[in-house]
Amino acid sequence: MILELLASAVINPNLEKLELIPYGQNTVQQNQEKIIEQRKVIPPYEKTFFIPEKINKDFKSISNEYKTVSSKVIKDFNLRKSDTKQFLKWVNLPEEQLKIHGRKSHLDEIYAQADYFRMKTKYPRPLVVLGIGGSKHTAEFLLNMNGLGNKGRVYFYSDIDPVSFFNFIKEIDTPINEINFLVVSKSGTTFETKDSFDRFERMLYEYYRNNGFNDKDARKAAQSHFAICTDKHATSKNLRGKIGSKNGIGNAYTKELYIHDGVGGRFSMFDDAGIFVSAYAGVPKSRMVRILKSAKAITNFCLSDDIEKNPAMMSAIFNNFSDKNGYTLTQQQYFGRIFENGGENWIKQLYLESLKSFEFNASKAPDSMHYAAESLFYPDNTNKYKVVMTVMPPFISQNYNKYVSAILESYAERVPVEFEVLLTEADTISPEAIGSYVQCKHFEVLYTGMLNRVVKNMTQPEKLPEVLQPNVEVYKNKFKPNSKYELKPGM
């Protein structure tokens, strides 16, 4: 399956030869047979690249021009990935989660934690996830691709204003003593997360005090509603140092979840928090194993210096070629509701935090079609955009097939287009497609930035800026103690 995926990454830019619409004049029975036949052979995640005719090049010849510099980038990356100081631990994270230690894997431990936490009471409580950025968007997107978004089992809260807070309480419509919480923060000092953590914990403490608990028991009862995912290594300054590391010792928090070293928030979809949320919501462990195995398998191809078998490098070449030719603004469109709830925010964070000088928009279609098309097809803009269309298999219905085919043709006549297809399984994105897609995107942003520097004859820095985010400290520093804008959680 993965081999088929990689074969599809080498492109035929001729739209007339792209048989997206298999229906023609066939009978319904013939259509069904053809769809079944295609389901047997379609890769879990395939991508095709289209270059407009006015450029007078096909993508295969373009990728050949990049072979030497691409190999240089991949060689450099392979040397870095084992260096603990490079923040590249996400590369082997899927494998780490599956690795057996003694009699079980860390994945087994995460699922056991979720089961324990969910079933503390007779009826499973809804879960509220407290976190911002990658601590939120990754888990949201993973849930939605697994068909569990907006199912009333998991909610996400990340605001600090009282209006949003009280409206969120109304939205959940559940007594505070019947809600569980997951706090996601490596340090535990992220203000937005700490603020909501303090607010909800105080509400629970006050509830138990008002119901006859003494101070000590009220605090432990409130703590029992919280699972904490934070740094694995305890210090006097971080959250792990304050709560401890083992359940049942010192307090009532569920706390044997951790954020792996060298895994930034935007690269953390397969870290403990994302898996825990999915497990709590009901994603079977067997399905998560398939996701992680797929991510592990695609990793091997993304590290290959054979660029025609490296889907992440192909996308990086597409990004750099487009940017070099004036198509500097990427328009990412996800076609389908299953890509919502974190999808647009995750991909925006991944691109904008990693590729700081690249321009990037993301939206869900068809909602965005009118304004996106109006801007893209405006005569002054047709040399500015490139488009990434992310869709489900076109053959899942005649209308969907014709719809995405027509839009692809309209775009590809004018601008460079990357057309991505993620295989579906029942009413979800298939586990193999999820693992392949997410991990491939991780590699893509790193390769895009590295390739851009090589093409410009720039020296690669000691640490890749694509995994760092020093500039967020600009606003965080305004909140420090004794500063003009000092913030106090829960106020």
C-alpha positions as CSV (number, residue, x, y, z in Angstrom):
1,M,0.0,0.0,0.0
2,I,2.7,2.5,0.9
3,L,4.7,1.5,-2.2
4,E,1.6,2.4,-4.3
5,L,1.4,5.7,-2.5
6,L,4.9,6.6,-3.4
7,A,4.5,5.6,-7.0
8,S,1.6,8.1,-7.3
9,A,3.8,11.0,-6.1
10,V,5.4,11.2,-9.5
11,I,3.2,13.4,-11.5
12,N,1.2,13.5,-14.8
13,P,0.4,17.1,-15.2
14,N,-2.0,16.5,-18.1
15,L,-5.6,17.0,-16.8
16,E,-7.1,15.1,-19.7
17,K,-5.3,12.0,-18.6
18,L,-6.3,12.3,-15.0
19,E,-9.4,10.0,-14.8
20,L,-11.0,11.5,-11.7
21,I,-14.5,10.9,-13.0
22,P,-15.0,7.1,-13.6
23,Y,-18.8,7.2,-14.3
24,G,-19.3,8.2,-17.9
25,Q,-22.2,6.3,-19.5
26,N,-21.8,3.2,-17.3
27,T,-24.8,1.6,-15.6
28,V,-25.2,1.9,-11.8
29,Q,-23.9,-1.7,-11.4
30,Q,-20.9,-1.0,-13.5
31,N,-20.2,2.2,-11.6
32,Q,-20.3,0.2,-8.3
33,E,-18.0,-2.4,-9.7
34,K,-15.5,0.2,-10.8
35,I,-15.6,2.0,-7.5
36,I,-15.0,-1.3,-5.6
37,E,-12.1,-2.1,-8.0
38,Q,-10.6,1.3,-7.3
39,R,-11.0,0.9,-3.6
40,K,-8.7,-2.1,-3.8
41,V,-5.8,-0.3,-5.4
42,I,-6.0,3.4,-4.2
43,P,-3.2,4.4,-1.9
44,P,-4.1,5.6,1.6
45,Y,-2.6,9.0,0.8
46,E,-1.6,10.1,-2.7
47,K,-0.6,13.4,-4.2
48,T,-0.4,14.8,-7.7
49,F,1.2,18.0,-8.8
50,F,0.0,20.3,-11.7
51,I,2.0,23.1,-13.2
52,P,0.2,25.6,-15.5
53,E,1.0,25.4,-19.2
54,K,2.3,29.0,-19.3
55,I,5.4,27.8,-17.3
56,N,6.1,25.3,-20.1
57,K,7.5,22.6,-17.7
58,D,6.1,19.5,-16.2
59,F,6.6,18.6,-12.6
60,K,8.8,15.6,-13.3
61,S,11.4,17.7,-15.1
62,I,11.2,20.3,-12.3
63,S,11.8,17.6,-9.7
64,N,14.8,16.4,-11.7
65,E,16.3,19.9,-11.6
66,Y,16.2,19.7,-7.8
67,K,17.7,16.3,-7.3
68,T,21.2,17.4,-6.3
69,V,20.0,20.0,-3.7
70,S,17.3,17.7,-2.4
71,S,19.8,14.9,-1.7
72,K,21.9,17.4,0.2
73,V,19.0,18.4,2.3
74,I,18.0,14.8,3.1
75,K,21.6,13.9,4.0
76,D,21.8,16.8,6.4
77,F,18.4,16.0,8.0
78,N,19.4,12.3,8.5
79,L,22.5,13.5,10.4
80,R,20.5,15.8,12.6
81,K,17.6,13.5,13.5
82,S,19.5,11.5,16.1
83,D,20.9,14.6,17.8
84,T,18.9,15.2,21.0
85,K,19.4,19.0,20.7
86,Q,17.7,19.3,17.3
87,F,14.0,19.0,18.5
88,L,13.4,16.3,15.9
89,K,12.1,13.5,18.3
90,W,8.8,13.6,16.4
91,V,10.5,11.7,13.6
92,N,10.6,8.4,15.6
93,L,7.7,9.2,18.0
94,P,5.2,6.8,16.3
95,E,7.7,4.0,16.7
96,E,8.4,5.0,20.3
97,Q,4.7,4.9,21.2
98,L,4.5,1.3,19.8
99,K,7.7,0.0,21.2
100,I,7.2,-2.8,23.8
101,H,8.8,-2.1,27.2
102,G,8.5,-5.2,29.4
103,R,5.1,-6.5,28.6
104,K,3.4,-3.4,27.2
105,S,4.0,-0.3,25.0
106,H,3.6,3.3,26.0
107,L,0.5,3.2,23.8
108,D,-1.0,0.5,26.1
109,E,-0.2,2.7,29.1
110,I,-1.9,5.8,27.6
111,Y,-5.1,3.7,26.8
112,A,-5.0,2.3,30.3
113,Q,-4.9,5.9,31.7
114,A,-7.8,6.9,29.5
115,D,-9.9,4.0,30.6
116,Y,-9.1,4.6,34.2
117,F,-9.9,8.3,34.0
118,R,-13.1,7.9,32.0
119,M,-14.6,5.2,34.2
120,K,-14.1,6.7,37.6
121,T,-17.9,7.0,37.8
122,K,-20.8,4.9,36.6
123,Y,-21.3,7.0,33.5
124,P,-18.4,8.3,31.5
125,R,-17.9,12.0,32.0
126,P,-17.4,14.5,29.1
127,L,-13.7,15.6,28.8
128,V,-12.6,19.2,28.5
129,V,-9.2,19.7,27.1
130,L,-7.3,22.8,28.3
131,G,-4.5,23.9,26.0
132,I,-3.6,26.2,23.2
133,G,-1.9,25.9,19.9
134,G,-0.6,22.4,19.2
135,S,-1.9,21.2,22.5
136,K,-5.4,21.8,21.1
137,H,-5.3,21.7,17.3
138,T,-3.6,18.3,17.0
139,A,-6.0,16.5,19.2
140,E,-9.0,18.3,17.6
141,F,-7.9,17.3,14.1
142,L,-7.1,13.8,15.1
143,L,-10.5,13.3,16.6
144,N,-12.3,14.7,13.6
145,M,-10.4,12.6,11.1
146,N,-11.4,9.6,13.2
147,G,-15.1,10.6,12.9
148,L,-15.5,11.7,16.5
149,G,-15.6,15.5,16.3
150,N,-18.7,17.2,17.7
151,K,-19.9,14.0,19.4
152,G,-20.3,15.6,22.8
153,R,-17.6,13.5,24.4
154,V,-14.7,15.9,24.2
155,Y,-14.7,19.7,24.3
156,F,-11.8,22.2,24.0
157,Y,-11.4,25.4,25.9
158,S,-8.6,27.9,25.4
159,D,-10.0,31.4,26.2
160,I,-9.3,33.8,29.1
161,D,-12.2,36.2,28.9
162,P,-15.2,35.7,31.2
163,V,-17.8,36.0,28.5
164,S,-16.4,33.0,26.6
165,F,-15.9,31.1,29.9
166,F,-19.5,31.4,31.0
167,N,-20.8,30.6,27.5
168,F,-18.6,27.5,27.4
169,I,-20.1,26.3,30.7
170,K,-23.6,26.7,29.1
171,E,-22.4,24.8,26.0
172,I,-21.3,21.8,28.0
173,D,-24.6,21.9,30.0
174,T,-23.2,19.4,32.5
175,P,-22.8,19.9,36.3
176,I,-19.2,20.8,37.2
177,N,-18.8,17.6,39.3
178,E,-19.6,15.5,36.3
179,I,-16.9,16.8,34.0
180,N,-13.3,15.6,33.6
181,F,-10.4,17.8,32.4
182,L,-7.1,17.2,30.5
183,V,-4.5,19.9,31.1
184,V,-1.8,20.0,28.3
185,S,1.3,22.1,28.9
186,K,4.9,21.1,28.9
187,S,5.9,23.6,31.5
188,G,2.5,24.2,33.1
189,T,3.3,27.9,33.0
190,T,1.5,28.7,29.7
191,F,-0.7,31.5,31.0
192,E,-3.8,30.7,28.9
193,T,-3.8,27.1,30.0
194,K,-2.9,27.8,33.6
195,D,-5.7,30.4,33.8
196,S,-8.4,28.0,32.8
197,F,-6.9,25.2,34.9
198,D,-7.1,27.4,38.0
199,R,-10.7,28.5,37.2
200,F,-12.1,25.0,36.8
201,E,-10.2,23.6,39.7
202,R,-11.4,26.4,41.9
203,M,-15.0,25.7,40.8
204,L,-14.7,22.1,41.7
205,Y,-13.1,22.8,45.0
206,E,-15.9,25.2,45.9
207,Y,-18.5,22.6,44.8
208,Y,-17.1,20.0,47.1
209,R,-16.7,22.5,50.0
210,N,-20.3,23.5,49.6
211,N,-21.3,19.8,49.8
212,G,-19.8,19.1,53.2
213,F,-16.2,18.2,52.3
214,N,-13.4,19.5,54.5
215,D,-10.6,21.5,52.9
216,K,-8.2,18.5,52.3
217,D,-10.9,16.2,50.9
218,A,-12.3,19.0,48.8
219,R,-8.9,19.6,47.2
220,K,-8.4,15.9,46.5
221,A,-11.9,15.5,45.1
222,A,-11.3,18.4,42.8
223,Q,-7.9,17.0,41.7
224,S,-9.5,13.7,40.8
225,H,-11.2,15.4,37.8
226,F,-7.9,16.4,36.2
227,A,-5.4,14.4,34.0
228,I,-2.2,16.3,33.5
229,C,0.1,15.9,30.4
230,T,3.3,17.8,30.9
231,D,7.1,17.5,30.9
232,K,8.4,14.0,31.9
233,H,11.3,15.5,33.9
234,A,10.5,17.0,37.3
235,T,12.2,20.3,38.3
236,S,11.4,22.8,41.0
237,K,9.9,25.2,38.3
238,N,7.8,23.0,36.1
239,L,4.4,21.4,36.6
240,R,5.8,17.8,36.9
241,G,7.9,19.0,39.8
242,K,4.7,20.2,41.6
243,I,2.4,17.3,41.0
244,G,4.8,14.4,41.0
245,S,4.9,11.5,38.5
246,K,2.9,8.6,39.9
247,N,-0.8,8.3,40.3
248,G,-2.0,8.1,43.9
249,I,1.2,9.7,45.4
250,G,0.8,13.1,47.0
251,N,-2.4,14.1,45.2
252,A,-5.3,12.8,43.2
253,Y,-4.3,14.0,39.7
254,T,-4.0,11.4,36.9
255,K,-0.5,12.3,35.9
256,E,1.4,9.5,34.1
257,L,1.1,11.2,30.7
258,Y,3.9,13.3,29.4
259,I,5.1,15.4,26.5
260,H,8.1,13.9,24.9
261,D,11.4,15.8,24.7
262,G,12.1,17.3,21.3
263,V,8.5,17.3,20.2
264,G,7.1,20.7,19.5
265,G,3.4,21.3,19.9
266,R,2.7,21.5,16.2
267,F,4.5,18.1,15.7
268,S,2.7,16.4,18.6
269,M,-0.4,14.8,17.1
270,F,1.0,11.4,18.0
271,D,2.2,12.4,21.4
272,D,0.4,11.4,24.6
273,A,-2.2,14.1,24.7
274,G,-3.5,13.5,21.2
275,I,-3.7,9.7,21.8
276,F,-5.2,10.1,25.2
277,V,-8.0,12.3,23.9
278,S,-8.7,9.9,21.1
279,A,-8.8,7.0,23.5
280,Y,-11.1,8.8,25.8
281,A,-13.5,9.6,22.9
282,G,-13.6,6.0,21.8
283,V,-11.0,5.5,19.1
284,P,-10.1,1.8,19.4
285,K,-6.5,1.0,20.3
286,S,-6.3,-1.3,17.3
287,R,-7.1,1.7,15.0
288,M,-4.5,3.8,16.7
289,V,-1.9,1.1,16.2
290,R,-2.7,1.2,12.4
291,I,-2.3,5.0,12.5
292,L,1.1,4.8,14.2
293,K,2.3,2.0,12.0
294,S,1.5,4.0,8.9
295,A,3.3,7.0,10.3
296,K,6.3,4.9,11.0
297,A,6.2,3.4,7.5
298,I,6.0,6.7,5.7
299,T,8.9,8.0,7.8
300,N,11.2,5.6,6.1
301,F,10.3,7.0,2.7
302,C,10.5,10.6,3.9
303,L,14.1,9.9,4.9
304,S,15.0,8.4,1.5
305,D,17.3,10.4,-0.8
306,D,15.4,8.9,-3.8
307,I,13.2,11.9,-4.2
308,E,10.7,10.1,-6.5
309,K,10.0,7.9,-3.5
310,N,10.0,10.7,-1.0
311,P,6.5,12.4,-0.9
312,A,7.6,15.1,1.6
313,M,10.5,16.2,-0.6
314,M,8.3,16.3,-3.6
315,S,6.0,18.7,-1.8
316,A,9.0,20.8,-0.7
317,I,10.2,21.0,-4.3
318,F,6.7,22.1,-5.4
319,N,6.7,24.8,-2.6
320,N,10.1,26.1,-3.5
321,F,9.6,26.1,-7.3
322,S,6.2,27.9,-6.9
323,D,7.7,30.5,-4.5
324,K,10.6,31.1,-6.8
325,N,8.3,31.7,-9.8
326,G,6.2,34.3,-7.9
327,Y,3.4,32.0,-6.6
328,T,4.2,33.0,-3.0
329,L,0.8,32.7,-1.4
330,T,-0.4,29.1,-0.5
331,Q,-4.1,28.5,-0.4
332,Q,-4.8,25.3,1.4
333,Q,-8.3,24.0,1.0
334,Y,-9.8,21.0,2.8
335,F,-12.8,19.6,1.0
336,G,-15.2,18.1,3.6
337,R,-16.4,18.6,7.1
338,I,-14.3,15.7,8.4
339,F,-11.2,18.0,8.0
340,E,-12.7,20.7,10.3
341,N,-12.2,21.1,14.0
342,G,-8.5,21.7,14.2
343,G,-7.6,20.9,10.6
344,E,-7.3,24.4,9.3
345,N,-5.7,25.6,12.6
346,W,-3.2,22.8,12.7
347,I,-2.0,23.2,9.2
348,K,-1.8,27.0,9.6
349,Q,0.2,26.6,12.8
350,L,2.5,23.9,11.2
351,Y,3.2,26.2,8.2
352,L,3.3,29.6,9.8
353,E,5.3,28.7,12.9
354,S,7.7,26.5,10.9
355,L,8.0,28.4,7.6
356,K,8.0,31.9,9.0
357,S,8.6,33.8,5.8
358,F,6.1,31.8,3.6
359,E,2.6,33.2,3.2
360,F,-0.2,30.7,3.9
361,N,-4.0,30.6,4.1
362,A,-6.1,27.6,5.1
363,S,-9.9,27.0,4.8
364,K,-12.5,24.4,4.6
365,A,-14.4,24.0,1.3
366,P,-17.0,24.4,0.0
367,D,-17.5,27.2,2.6
368,S,-14.4,29.1,1.3
369,M,-15.0,28.5,-2.4
370,H,-16.6,31.9,-3.3
371,Y,-14.1,34.1,-1.6
372,A,-11.2,31.9,-2.4
373,A,-12.0,31.7,-6.1
374,E,-12.9,35.4,-6.4
375,S,-9.5,36.3,-5.0
376,L,-7.5,33.7,-6.9
377,F,-9.0,34.3,-10.3
378,Y,-8.8,38.1,-10.0
379,P,-6.5,39.0,-12.9
380,D,-3.9,40.8,-10.7
381,N,-3.6,37.7,-8.5
382,T,-3.3,34.7,-10.8
383,N,0.5,34.8,-10.6
384,K,0.5,34.9,-6.8
385,Y,-1.3,31.8,-5.6
386,K,-0.5,28.2,-5.5
387,V,-3.3,25.8,-4.2
388,V,-3.2,22.7,-2.1
389,M,-6.5,20.7,-2.5
390,T,-7.0,18.1,0.2
391,V,-9.9,15.8,-0.6
392,M,-11.4,12.4,0.0
393,P,-11.4,9.8,-2.8
394,P,-13.3,11.6,-5.7
395,F,-15.2,8.4,-6.6
396,I,-17.2,8.3,-3.3
397,S,-20.1,10.0,-5.1
398,Q,-20.8,11.3,-8.5
399,N,-21.4,14.9,-7.3
400,Y,-18.3,15.0,-5.1
401,N,-16.2,13.6,-8.0
402,K,-17.5,16.1,-10.5
403,Y,-17.3,18.9,-8.0
404,V,-13.6,18.5,-7.0
405,S,-12.7,17.6,-10.6
406,A,-14.2,20.9,-11.9
407,I,-12.4,22.9,-9.2
408,L,-9.1,21.2,-9.8
409,E,-9.3,21.8,-13.6
410,S,-10.2,25.5,-13.0
411,Y,-7.3,26.0,-10.6
412,A,-4.7,24.0,-12.6
413,E,-5.4,26.0,-15.8
414,R,-3.9,29.1,-14.0
415,V,-1.8,28.2,-11.0
416,P,0.4,25.4,-9.6
417,V,-1.8,22.9,-7.7
418,E,-1.0,20.1,-5.3
419,F,-3.9,17.6,-5.3
420,E,-4.0,15.3,-2.2
421,V,-6.4,12.4,-1.7
422,L,-6.9,10.8,1.7
423,L,-8.5,7.4,1.6
424,T,-11.7,7.0,3.6
425,E,-12.9,4.0,5.7
426,A,-16.7,4.1,6.5
427,D,-17.3,7.6,7.8
428,T,-13.7,8.4,8.7
429,I,-10.3,9.0,7.1
430,S,-8.6,5.6,7.1
431,P,-6.0,5.1,9.8
432,E,-3.3,4.5,7.2
433,A,-4.1,7.8,5.5
434,I,-4.1,9.7,8.8
435,G,-0.6,8.4,9.8
436,S,0.9,8.9,6.3
437,Y,-0.6,12.4,5.8
438,V,0.3,13.9,9.2
439,Q,3.9,12.6,9.3
440,C,4.5,13.5,5.7
441,K,3.4,17.1,6.5
442,H,5.8,17.2,9.4
443,F,8.7,16.4,7.1
444,E,7.4,18.7,4.3
445,V,7.7,21.9,6.3
446,L,11.3,21.0,7.5
447,Y,12.4,20.1,3.9
448,T,10.7,23.2,2.5
449,G,12.7,25.6,4.7
450,M,16.0,23.7,4.4
451,L,15.7,23.4,0.6
452,N,14.9,27.1,0.4
453,R,18.2,27.9,2.1
454,V,20.2,25.5,0.0
455,V,18.8,27.0,-3.2
456,K,19.8,30.5,-2.0
457,N,23.3,29.3,-1.1
458,M,22.7,30.0,2.6
459,T,24.3,28.0,5.4
460,Q,22.0,25.8,7.4
461,P,22.0,27.0,11.1
462,E,23.0,24.9,14.0
463,K,19.4,24.3,14.9
464,L,16.7,24.4,12.3
465,P,14.3,27.4,12.7
466,E,11.5,25.3,11.4
467,V,11.3,23.5,14.8
468,L,11.9,26.6,17.0
469,Q,9.5,29.4,18.0
470,P,11.5,32.1,19.8
471,N,9.3,34.9,18.7
472,V,6.3,34.0,20.8
473,E,8.3,35.2,23.8
474,V,7.8,38.7,22.5
475,Y,4.3,38.9,23.8
476,K,4.8,36.4,26.7
477,N,7.5,38.7,28.2
478,K,4.9,41.4,28.6
479,F,3.1,39.2,31.2
480,K,6.0,38.5,33.5
481,P,5.8,39.3,37.2
482,N,6.2,43.0,38.1
483,S,5.7,44.0,34.5
484,K,3.1,46.5,33.3
485,Y,0.8,43.8,32.1
486,E,1.4,41.1,34.8
487,L,-1.2,38.4,34.6
488,K,-2.5,36.4,37.5
489,P,-4.4,33.1,36.6
490,G,-8.0,33.0,37.5
491,M,-8.5,36.8,37.8
